[in-house]
Amino acid sequence: MKRSIFTLITLLLFTQYTFSQNSIMFTAKIDGSQEVPAVTTTATGTGTFVLSANGTQLTYHITVNGLSGAITGSHFHNAAAGTGGGVVKAFSFSGNTASGTWTSADANQPLTDLLLSELLKGKLYVNIHTAANPGGEIRGQVLLSTGVGFSAKLEGSQEVPAVTTTASGTGSVRLNTDGTVNFDITAGGLTPTAAHFHNAAAGTAGGVAKSITLTNNTSAGVWASGDASQPLTDLLLRELVKGRLYMNVHTAANAGGEIRGQVLLNSGASFTAKMDGSQEVPAVTTTATGTGSFVLSSNGTQLTYNITVNGLSGAITGSHFHNAAAGTGGGVVKTFTFNGNTASGIWTSADANQPLTDLLLSELLKGKLYVNVHTSANAGGEIRGQVLLSTGMGFTAKLEGSQETPAITTTASGTGSVRLNTDGTVSYDLTAGGLTPTSAHFHNAAAGISGGVVKSITLTNNTALGIWSSVDVTQPLTDLLLRELVKGKLYMNVHTLTNPGGEIRGQVINSTEIASGIEATDSQELPSRFTLSQNYPNPFNPSTVIQYAVPFESKVNVTIFNSIGQVVKTYNEGNKNAGSYSIRFNGERLASGVYLYNIKAFSLDGKQNFHATKKMLLIK
């Protein structure tokens, strides 16, 4: 009984923390050509930025190299590309790299709602100043790395007040890198009179922000800032990110709305299926339609789905995931069931029957799975929809000597940005500073383990920009490497003469793992001293929470080690304001055993420091 209670508590905690692991990733390619006027320089840089789900924290990691002299200033500025703007946030470098978190609670230069809107529209940039170029030697616009996925599960229980109904719906929403929003929605089990986006938080009702036109209970549309009526304003853009928009379908019986779904940021990679008869092989003539929203967990082991269909010729006789590319038929790989017009569930790699295998994960990432709904009139399937990556996936790598195996003592550092694009290719940027590279590569291994080279990276002035695809003549992006990327088992490695095995290394991890790292707690009292608390729960499986406090602004580094001293995770070498913070550590990819967590905190004047280490136990 005690074990059951412990397991339940652990599951509840894990569910809570997994839900909060939503984030939005941005990238900056930094050079002199973006300065106004342009600066002739070989200096370069790379920046990665991760915005928390509520839009209140922006974690950044920026590396520069080859500047004409010492850095005299470094800032976020507010202006569109090609124009100059004022300073809105200062940040500082340690060697060639700057790390930190910019929050809405900062006493000076906070991340305001206005600046959040400007960030989402691509109107913030980072600027690095030197004595030779006081206006800035290199600059990089901070831009969305990939599109951003949201989902809405429409039901009567979300209405205010709640409505008792068997109707249901599915919505899929994407914020694109150009600032427009695409949306798909299907509502089933009702006759709509109208449908809209409304503006309010969950549990409250708000006014109409955007009309949705349904045809056969389904809609696909685009929402942009340039729309003549009901434009996507700056306010609505940030309300979308903050989870304060909802989809609402109205009926004659329920004029205020019969089913509603809050539009919430997805906690992993976003996939969408637009379902109709034309995709069947051969095509089926039908007015039936459907929408599916799918979210793949950051480690690639769980696919959460919500699928709604409408207008079928009769009762559903079967519904499945099938394995084949668009335009071809394939066998069943997973059965799912409908409750009314909607099917919801989680397909996992641990399912006793029809698991989400590594092979099927690769097929999913390549767009070779589809959902198919069968009826008596159309036994082979009446409507079908290919499950396609709708927004891409963002990853980041923080390169440092401590991640090498064994660890290397060095002042060199680096920043890597990696994107899995919707066409299945991988784009990457990397800057390494404080060293003279002999070579650089992607390697294949989990954190704390060395692996072989799988892709060479060509550095010019210590910076690389490249594309990796499955059709590359040498070192192609294979199915295995595609899923290893998703599972966090690739790393970037920069080699030198002194350290031929690698001087700095950075595990390529999903941006959600960055955003779920260090967050401020809700405590209103500032701590009076440094503290490091015992993790909870302990023992844990697979996640636990580590809390610490700093009494004044300090540079903080938290490191997780295994029992033989190898680094398995490093968190946020950056400046933290006075306050209490929590780290959500996920040991899902680690073996059972004893792990150590260590904090090093230094006051900015260098006069005070704090070091502490505690043990924790992972039991699987």
C-alpha positions in Angstrom: 0.0 0.0 0.0 2.8 2.4 0.9 4.5 1.7 -2.4 1.3 2.4 -4.2 0.8 5.7 -2.4 4.5 6.6 -3.2 4.0 5.7 -6.8 0.8 7.7 -7.0 2.5 10.8 -5.5 5.5 10.4 -7.9 3.2 10.1 -10.9 1.3 13.2 -9.9 4.5 15.1 -9.4 5.8 13.9 -12.8 2.6 14.8 -14.5 2.7 18.3 -13.1 6.3 18.9 -14.1 6.0 17.3 -17.5 3.0 19.6 -18.3 5.2 22.6 -17.4 8.0 21.6 -19.7 6.7 23.7 -22.6 8.9 26.2 -24.2 9.6 28.3 -27.3 13.1 28.3 -28.9 14.8 31.2 -30.6 18.1 31.5 -32.4 20.5 34.3 -33.3 23.2 34.1 -36.0 25.6 36.9 -35.0 27.9 38.8 -37.5 29.0 42.2 -38.6 26.8 42.3 -41.7 23.7 42.9 -39.5 25.0 46.0 -37.9 23.6 49.4 -39.0 25.7 50.4 -40.9 27.4 47.0 -41.6 30.8 46.3 -40.0 33.5 44.5 -41.8 34.8 41.8 -39.4 35.5 38.1 -39.3 34.0 37.9 -35.8 30.9 35.7 -35.5 28.6 34.3 -32.8 25.7 32.0 -32.1 22.9 32.4 -29.6 20.1 30.1 -28.4 17.2 31.4 -26.4 14.4 29.5 -24.7 11.1 31.2 -23.6 9.1 29.6 -20.8 5.5 28.6 -21.4 4.1 31.6 -19.5 6.3 34.0 -21.4 8.0 35.4 -18.2 11.5 33.9 -18.6 14.0 33.9 -21.5 17.0 31.7 -20.9 20.0 32.6 -23.1 23.3 31.1 -24.1 25.5 33.1 -26.5 29.1 32.5 -27.7 31.2 34.9 -29.8 34.6 34.6 -31.4 37.2 36.7 -33.3 36.3 40.1 -32.0 38.7 43.0 -32.7 39.3 43.4 -29.0 37.7 43.1 -25.5 34.0 43.3 -25.2 33.0 46.7 -23.9 29.2 46.1 -23.7 26.6 43.5 -24.7 22.9 44.0 -24.8 19.5 43.1 -26.1 18.2 45.9 -28.3 14.7 46.6 -29.6 14.4 47.0 -33.3 13.6 45.1 -36.5 16.4 43.8 -38.8 18.1 46.6 -40.7 17.3 49.3 -38.1 19.0 50.3 -34.8 17.2 50.4 -31.5 17.7 51.2 -27.9 19.1 48.9 -25.2 16.4 46.9 -23.3 18.6 44.4 -21.4 22.3 44.3 -20.6 24.1 40.9 -20.1 27.7 40.0 -19.4 30.2 37.5 -20.7 32.4 35.0 -18.9 35.2 34.5 -21.5 33.5 34.0 -24.9 30.1 33.0 -23.6 27.2 34.7 -21.9 24.5 32.7 -20.1 21.6 33.9 -18.0 17.8 34.3 -17.6 15.9 37.4 -18.4 12.7 37.6 -16.4 9.6 39.7 -16.1 10.4 40.1 -12.4 13.9 41.7 -12.9 14.2 44.8 -10.8 16.0 46.6 -13.7 15.2 46.0 -17.4 12.4 43.4 -17.0 11.0 41.3 -19.8 7.8 43.3 -20.1 4.7 42.4 -22.1 5.7 44.9 -24.7 9.1 43.3 -25.1 7.6 39.8 -25.2 5.5 40.9 -28.2 8.6 42.4 -29.8 10.5 39.1 -29.2 7.7 37.0 -30.8 7.7 39.4 -33.8 11.5 39.1 -34.3 12.2 42.7 -33.2 14.8 42.1 -30.5 18.5 41.6 -31.3 21.7 41.0 -29.4 24.6 43.4 -30.0 28.2 43.0 -29.0 30.3 46.2 -28.6 34.1 46.7 -28.7 36.3 49.8 -28.5 36.9 49.6 -32.3 33.2 49.4 -32.9 31.4 51.2 -30.0 28.0 51.0 -31.8 28.4 47.2 -32.1 30.8 44.9 -33.9 28.5 42.0 -34.4 24.8 41.7 -34.1 22.2 38.9 -34.4 18.4 39.2 -34.7 16.7 36.9 -32.2 14.2 34.8 -34.3 11.9 31.9 -33.8 14.0 28.8 -34.4 11.0 26.7 -35.6 7.2 27.1 -35.6 5.4 26.7 -32.3 2.6 24.1 -31.7 -0.5 24.4 -29.6 -3.5 22.1 -29.1 -7.1 22.5 -28.0 -9.3 19.7 -26.7 -12.9 20.9 -27.0 -15.5 19.7 -24.5 -18.5 21.0 -22.6 -16.8 20.8 -19.3 -14.5 23.7 -20.2 -17.5 26.1 -20.8 -18.3 28.7 -18.1 -20.6 27.5 -16.7 -20.0 23.9 -17.8 -22.3 22.4 -20.4 -23.4 18.7 -20.3 -23.0 17.4 -23.9 -21.6 14.4 -25.8 -20.2 16.8 -28.4 -16.4 17.2 -28.6 -13.7 18.7 -30.8 -10.0 18.9 -31.7 -8.0 22.0 -32.5 -4.4 22.3 -33.8 -2.8 25.7 -33.8 0.7 26.7 -35.1 2.6 30.0 -34.6 4.8 30.2 -37.7 8.3 31.8 -37.9 6.8 34.7 -39.9 4.4 35.6 -37.1 1.2 34.2 -38.7 -1.0 31.6 -37.1 -2.4 28.5 -38.8 -5.3 26.6 -37.3 -7.3 23.5 -37.9 -10.4 22.4 -36.0 -13.1 19.7 -36.2 -16.2 19.6 -34.0 -18.4 16.5 -33.8 -21.7 15.6 -32.3 -23.4 19.0 -32.7 -24.8 21.5 -35.3 -22.7 24.7 -35.0 -24.2 28.2 -35.4 -20.8 29.9 -35.0 -17.2 29.3 -33.8 -14.5 31.7 -32.6 -11.2 32.2 -30.8 -12.0 34.0 -27.5 -9.6 35.8 -25.2 -9.6 34.6 -21.6 -7.7 32.3 -19.3 -9.1 28.8 -18.5 -12.2 29.0 -16.2 -13.2 32.4 -17.3 -15.2 33.7 -20.3 -13.8 36.3 -22.7 -14.8 38.2 -25.8 -14.5 37.1 -29.4 -11.0 37.7 -30.9 -11.3 35.8 -34.2 -14.2 34.2 -36.1 -13.7 30.6 -37.4 -15.7 29.5 -40.5 -16.8 25.9 -40.3 -17.6 23.8 -43.4 -18.9 20.3 -42.5 -17.9 21.1 -38.9 -14.2 21.6 -40.0 -12.1 24.6 -40.6 -8.5 25.3 -41.7 -7.4 29.0 -41.6 -4.7 31.5 -41.3 -4.7 34.4 -38.8 -2.3 37.3 -39.4 -1.5 40.8 -38.1 -2.4 42.2 -41.5 -6.0 40.9 -41.5 -8.5 43.7 -42.4 -10.8 42.6 -39.6 -10.0 40.8 -36.4 -6.2 41.0 -36.9 -3.7 39.1 -34.8 -2.6 42.0 -32.6 0.5 42.2 -30.4 -1.7 41.6 -27.4 -3.4 38.5 -28.9 0.0 37.1 -29.9 1.3 37.1 -26.4 -2.1 35.9 -25.0 -1.7 32.9 -27.3 1.7 32.1 -25.8 0.4 32.6 -22.3 -2.5 30.2 -22.8 -5.2 32.8 -22.7 -7.0 32.1 -26.0 -9.6 29.4 -26.4 -11.7 27.9 -29.3 -15.4 28.0 -28.8 -18.2 26.3 -30.8 -21.7 27.7 -30.4 -25.1 26.0 -31.0 -28.7 27.1 -30.9 -29.1 25.1 -27.7 -26.0 26.7 -26.1 -25.6 30.1 -27.6 -22.7 31.0 -25.3 -20.8 27.9 -26.5 -21.4 24.1 -26.3 -17.8 23.0 -26.4 -14.7 24.9 -25.6 -11.0 24.1 -25.7 -8.1 26.2 -24.2 -5.3 26.7 -26.7 -2.3 25.4 -24.8 1.4 25.2 -25.8 2.4 21.7 -26.6 5.0 20.0 -24.4 6.9 18.3 -27.2 7.1 18.0 -31.0 3.8 18.9 -32.7 2.2 16.9 -35.4 -1.1 17.4 -37.2 -3.4 15.3 -39.4 -6.0 16.8 -41.7 -8.4 14.0 -42.5 -10.6 13.5 -45.5 -11.6 11.0 -48.1 -9.3 12.2 -50.8 -6.3 10.8 -49.0 -7.6 7.2 -49.1 -6.1 4.8 -51.6 -8.2 4.8 -53.7 -9.9 8.1 -52.9 -13.3 8.0 -51.3 -16.0 10.6 -52.1 -17.4 11.8 -48.8 -18.1 15.1 -47.0 -16.7 13.5 -43.8 -13.7 15.3 -42.3 -11.5 15.2 -39.2 -8.6 16.9 -37.4 -5.9 15.2 -35.3 -3.4 16.8 -32.9 -0.4 14.8 -31.8 2.5 15.6 -29.4 5.7 13.6 -29.2 7.4 13.6 -25.8 10.9 15.1 -25.7 12.5 11.6 -25.4 10.5 10.1 -28.2 8.7 7.4 -26.1 5.2 8.8 -26.0 2.8 10.1 -28.6 -0.3 11.9 -27.1 -3.2 12.2 -29.6 -6.6 13.8 -29.8 -8.6 13.1 -33.0 -12.1 14.3 -33.9 -14.1 13.2 -36.9 -17.5 14.3 -38.3 -20.0 13.4 -41.0 -19.1 9.8 -41.5 -21.5 7.6 -43.5 -22.2 5.4 -40.5 -20.8 4.1 -37.3 -17.0 3.7 -36.9 -16.0 0.0 -37.4 -12.3 0.5 -36.8 -9.7 3.2 -36.3 -5.9 2.8 -36.5 -2.5 4.2 -37.1 -1.1 2.7 -40.3 2.4 2.7 -41.6 2.9 4.1 -45.2 3.8 7.3 -47.0 1.1 9.6 -48.5 -0.5 8.0 -51.5 0.1 4.4 -50.5 -1.6 2.0 -48.2 0.1 0.3 -45.2 -0.6 -2.1 -42.4 -2.1 -1.4 -39.0 0.5 -0.5 -36.3 -1.7 0.8 -33.5 -5.5 0.5 -32.8 -7.3 3.3 -31.0 -11.0 3.8 -30.1 -13.5 6.6 -30.2 -15.8 7.9 -27.5 -18.4 9.6 -29.6 -16.7 11.6 -32.2 -13.3 11.9 -30.5 -10.4 9.5 -29.7 -7.9 10.5 -27.1 -4.9 8.5 -25.7 -1.2 8.0 -25.4 0.8 5.6 -27.5 4.0 4.6 -25.7 7.1 2.5 -26.3 6.1 0.4 -23.3 2.7 -0.7 -24.6 2.4 -4.4 -24.2 0.7 -4.7 -27.6 1.5 -2.5 -30.6 4.3 -0.4 -28.9 5.7 2.8 -30.4 9.0 1.1 -31.5 12.1 2.8 -32.6 11.3 1.9 -36.2 7.8 3.5 -35.9 9.4 6.6 -34.3 11.5 7.0 -37.4 8.5 6.5 -39.6 6.6 9.1 -37.6 9.4 11.6 -37.9 9.5 11.0 -41.7 5.8 11.5 -42.2 5.1 7.8 -42.9 2.3 7.2 -40.4 -1.3 8.0 -41.0 -4.6 7.7 -39.1 -7.5 5.9 -40.8 -11.1 5.7 -39.8 -13.2 2.8 -41.2 -17.0 2.4 -41.7 -19.2 -0.4 -43.0 -19.7 1.6 -46.3 -15.9 2.0 -46.6 -14.3 -1.0 -45.0 -10.8 0.1 -46.1 -11.2 3.5 -44.6 -13.6 6.4 -45.2 -11.2 9.2 -44.1 -7.5 9.3 -43.6 -4.9 11.8 -42.6 -1.1 11.7 -42.8 0.4 12.5 -39.4 2.9 15.3 -40.3 5.4 17.3 -38.2 3.7 20.7 -38.2 6.3 23.0 -36.5 9.7 21.4 -36.5 11.7 20.7 -33.3 14.3 23.0 -31.6 17.4 21.7 -29.8 20.3 23.5 -28.1 23.9 22.5 -27.1 25.9 24.2 -24.4 29.6 23.3 -25.1 32.0 23.1 -22.2 34.9 21.0 -21.0 33.0 19.5 -18.1 30.9 17.4 -20.5 33.9 15.7 -22.1 34.6 12.1 -21.0 36.8 12.4 -19.0 36.1 16.1 -18.1 38.6 18.7 -19.5 39.6 21.8 -17.6 39.4 24.7 -20.1 38.1 28.2 -20.4 36.8 27.5 -23.9 33.1 27.3 -24.5 30.5 27.2 -27.2 26.9 27.4 -28.3 25.0 25.2 -30.7 21.6 25.5 -32.2 20.0 22.6 -34.0 16.6 22.4 -35.7 14.7 19.4 -37.1 12.8 20.9 -40.0 9.3 19.8 -41.2 11.0 18.3 -44.4 13.1 16.0 -42.3 16.4 17.8 -42.7 18.4 19.2 -39.8 19.8 22.7 -39.7 22.6 23.6 -37.3 24.7 26.6 -36.1 27.7 26.4 -33.9 30.2 28.9 -32.5 33.2 27.9 -30.3 35.3 30.4 -28.5 38.6 30.4 -26.6 40.3 27.7 -28.6 41.9 26.8 -31.9 39.9 23.9 -33.4 41.4 21.1 -35.4 38.0 19.6 -36.2 34.4 19.4 -35.0 31.7 16.8 -35.3 28.4 15.4 -34.2 29.0 12.2 -32.2 26.4 9.6 -31.2 26.2 8.8 -27.5 24.2 9.7 -24.4 25.5 12.3 -21.9 28.5 11.0 -19.9 29.5 8.5 -22.6 31.8 8.8 -25.6 30.5 7.9 -29.1 31.7 7.7 -32.7 31.7 10.5 -35.2 28.4 10.6 -37.3 28.7 14.0 -39.0 31.7 16.4 -39.6 31.1 20.1 -38.9 33.2 22.6 -40.9 34.2 25.6 -38.9 35.1 28.9 -40.4 36.3 31.5 -37.9 35.2 29.1 -35.3 31.6 29.2 -36.6 29.6 26.7 -38.6 26.2 26.8 -40.4 25.0 23.7 -42.1 22.3 21.3 -43.2 22.3 17.6 -42.6 19.9 15.4 -44.6 19.2 11.8 -45.4 20.4 12.2 -49.0 23.9 13.4 -48.1 26.5 11.4 -50.1 28.7 11.0 -47.0 27.5 10.8 -43.4 23.8 10.9 -44.2 21.1 11.6 -41.5 20.0 8.0 -41.2 16.7 6.8 -39.5 18.8 5.7 -36.5 20.5 9.1 -36.2 17.1 10.9 -36.6 15.7 9.2 -33.6 18.9 9.5 -31.6 18.6 13.2 -32.1 15.1 13.2 -30.7 16.2 11.0 -27.8 19.1 13.3 -26.8 21.8 10.9 -27.8 23.8 13.2 -30.2 26.4 15.7 -29.1 28.6 18.4 -30.7 32.3 18.0 -30.0 35.2 20.5 -30.8 38.7 19.0 -30.9 42.1 20.7 -30.5 45.8 19.8 -30.7 45.9 19.8 -26.9 42.7 17.7 -26.5 42.4 15.6 -29.7 39.5 13.6 -28.2 37.6 16.9 -27.7 38.1 20.0 -25.6 34.5 21.1 -25.4 31.4 19.1 -25.9 27.6 19.8 -25.7 24.8 17.4 -25.6 22.1 18.3 -28.2 19.0 18.4 -26.1 15.4 19.4 -26.7 14.6 23.0 -25.8 11.9 21.8 -23.4 14.7 20.4 -21.2 16.3 23.9 -21.0 13.0 25.6 -20.1 12.3 23.0 -17.4 15.6 23.5 -15.8 15.8 26.4 -13.4 12.7 28.4 -12.5 11.9 30.9 -9.8 9.5 29.8 -7.0 6.5 31.7 -5.9 8.0 32.8 -2.6 7.5 36.5 -1.8 10.4 36.6 0.8 14.0 37.0 -0.3 16.3 34.5 1.3 18.8 35.7 3.8 21.5 33.1 3.0 22.6 30.6 0.4 20.9 27.2 0.7 20.8 23.9 -1.2 17.8 21.7 -0.2 17.4 17.9 -0.4 15.7 16.8 -3.6 12.1 15.7 -3.4 10.9 13.0 -4.0 13.9 10.9 -3.0 14.2 8.1 -4.1 12.8 9.2 -7.4 11.7 7.7 -10.8 12.1 9.4 -13.2 12.0 13.0 -12.1 12.8 15.0 -9.0 13.0 18.6 -7.8 16.1 20.3 -6.5 15.6 23.7 -4.7 18.2 26.3 -3.9 18.3 30.0 -2.8 20.6 32.9 -3.3 20.5 36.0 -1.1 21.7 38.4 -3.7 22.5 38.4 -7.4 24.9 35.6 -8.0 26.4 33.5 -10.8 25.1 30.0 -10.3 26.2 26.6 -11.7 24.4 23.4 -10.7 25.9 20.1 -11.9 24.7 16.5 -11.7 27.3 13.7 -11.4 27.0 10.0 -11.4 28.7 7.8 -8.7 32.0 7.8 -10.5 32.2 11.5 -11.0 31.1 11.8 -14.6 29.0 14.9 -15.4 25.5 13.9 -16.6 23.8 17.3 -16.6 24.8 21.0 -16.1 22.3 23.7 -15.5 22.5 27.4 -16.4 25.8 29.0 -15.7 24.3 32.5 -15.5 23.4 35.3 -13.2 20.4 34.7 -10.9 18.6 37.5 -9.0 18.1 37.1 -5.3 15.4 34.5 -4.7 14.5 30.9 -4.4 14.7 28.6 -7.5 13.8 25.0 -8.4 15.3 22.6 -10.9 13.3 19.8 -12.3 15.8 17.0 -13.0 14.6 14.1 -15.3 16.6 10.9 -15.0 14.6 9.0 -17.6 17.6 8.3 -19.7 19.8 7.3 -16.8 20.4 4.0 -15.0 19.3 3.4 -11.4 21.9 4.4 -8.8 23.3 7.1 -6.6 23.7 10.6 -8.1 25.3 13.7 -6.7 24.1 17.3 -7.3 26.5 20.2 -6.7 25.9 23.9 -6.6 28.5 26.6 -7.0 27.3 30.2 -6.5 29.5 33.3 -6.6 28.6 36.9 -5.8 29.2 39.3 -8.7 31.8 41.2 -6.8 33.7 37.9 -6.1 33.7 38.4 -2.4 31.3 35.6 -1.4 30.8 32.1 -2.7 28.8 29.0 -1.8 29.6 25.3 -2.6 27.4 22.4 -1.5 26.8 18.8 -2.6 24.0 16.4 -1.8 23.1 12.8 -2.8 20.0 11.5 -4.5 18.8 8.0 -5.4 17.2 7.0 -8.8 15.3 3.7 -8.6 13.7 2.2 -11.7 
